[in-house]
């Protein structure tokens, strides 16, 4: 059973930056593709970014492309989300998720592709 714990959220002014971390335990982290999602109040969970375990290929949602950067450190069993130029509309609970490759027919941006989820970390961007 994989456990994911996010950290690094908080309150930041518009235009500022935050780096989220997601520490994994209980599995072979290097064999999981990892994703970041967020959910704002009253909205559906939204895909942000993904990094594949084998190829290192990265995907971004259009809403964050050019502002957010996903990366991973397999030695530390951690995936990161560097968030720059934050906007008030980025306010949400941010989740990391692990894809162990079972549901490979599902699109990379679908939450149903991911098997394990963290508890989330709140990011609030003030205007």
C-alpha positions in Angstrom: 0.0 0.0 0.0 1.4 3.3 -1.1 1.0 6.3 1.2 1.4 9.9 -0.1 1.8 12.9 2.1 1.7 16.4 0.6 3.3 19.5 2.2 4.3 23.0 1.3 0.9 24.6 0.9 0.0 27.9 2.5 -1.1 31.5 2.0 0.7 33.5 -0.7 0.1 36.8 -2.5 -0.8 36.9 -6.2 2.4 36.7 -8.2 4.2 34.7 -5.6 5.5 31.2 -5.6 5.2 28.0 -3.6 6.8 24.5 -3.9 4.7 21.6 -3.0 6.2 18.3 -2.0 4.7 14.8 -2.0 6.5 12.1 -0.1 5.8 8.5 -0.9 6.2 5.4 1.2 5.2 1.8 1.1 5.9 1.1 -2.5 8.4 1.3 -5.3 8.2 5.0 -6.0 10.4 4.9 -9.0 8.0 2.6 -10.8 5.0 4.9 -10.4 4.0 7.7 -12.6 3.0 10.7 -10.5 0.4 13.4 -10.9 -0.8 16.6 -9.3 -4.4 17.6 -9.1 -6.4 20.3 -7.4 -9.9 20.9 -6.2 -11.5 24.3 -5.5 -14.7 24.5 -3.5 -17.7 23.6 -5.5 -15.6 22.5 -8.5 -14.4 19.1 -9.8 -11.0 17.8 -9.3 -8.7 19.3 -11.9 -5.6 17.7 -13.5 -2.5 19.8 -13.3 0.6 17.8 -14.2 2.0 14.3 -14.6 5.5 12.8 -14.9 5.9 9.3 -16.2 8.1 6.9 -14.3 9.9 5.2 -17.3 10.3 7.9 -19.9 10.1 11.0 -17.6 7.6 12.5 -20.1 5.7 15.4 -18.6 2.3 16.7 -19.2 0.6 19.9 -18.1 -2.8 21.3 -18.1 -3.1 24.4 -20.2 -4.2 26.4 -17.1 -0.8 26.0 -15.5 1.6 25.5 -18.5 4.5 27.9 -18.2 3.8 28.6 -14.5 4.0 25.2 -12.8 6.8 22.7 -13.0 6.6 19.0 -11.9 9.7 17.1 -11.0 10.7 14.0 -9.0 13.5 12.8 -7.0 13.5 9.0 -6.9 16.2 8.9 -4.3 14.0 10.8 -1.9 10.7 9.1 -3.0 9.3 12.6 -3.6 7.5 14.5 -6.3 7.4 18.3 -6.5 5.2 20.9 -7.9 6.9 24.3 -8.3 4.2 27.0 -8.7 5.2 30.4 -9.9 3.1 33.5 -10.9 0.3 32.3 -8.7 -3.2 33.8 -9.2 -6.2 33.9 -6.9 -7.9 31.3 -9.1 -5.1 28.9 -8.2 -6.7 28.7 -4.7 -7.6 25.1 -4.0 -6.6 21.9 -2.2 -3.7 20.3 -4.0 -3.3 16.6 -4.2 -0.6 14.3 -5.5 -1.5 10.9 -6.9 0.3 7.7 -7.9 -0.4 5.7 -11.0 0.9 2.1 -10.8 0.1 1.4 -14.4 -2.9 -0.8 -14.0 -5.4 1.4 -15.8 -3.2 2.2 -18.7 -6.1 2.7 -21.2 -7.3 5.7 -19.3 -6.2 9.2 -20.3 -3.3 10.7 -18.3 -5.4 13.6 -17.1 -8.2 11.4 -15.7 -8.3 11.0 -11.9 -9.5 7.5 -12.4 -6.1 6.5 -13.8 -4.5 7.1 -10.4 -4.5 4.4 -7.7 -3.3 6.3 -4.6 -3.9 9.8 -3.3 -2.5 12.0 -0.7 -4.7 13.9 1.8 -4.2 17.2 0.1 -2.6 20.5 1.1 -4.4 23.9 1.0 -3.0 26.6 -1.2 -4.6 30.1 -0.9 -3.6 32.9 -3.2 -4.7 36.4 -2.1 -5.2 39.3 -4.5 
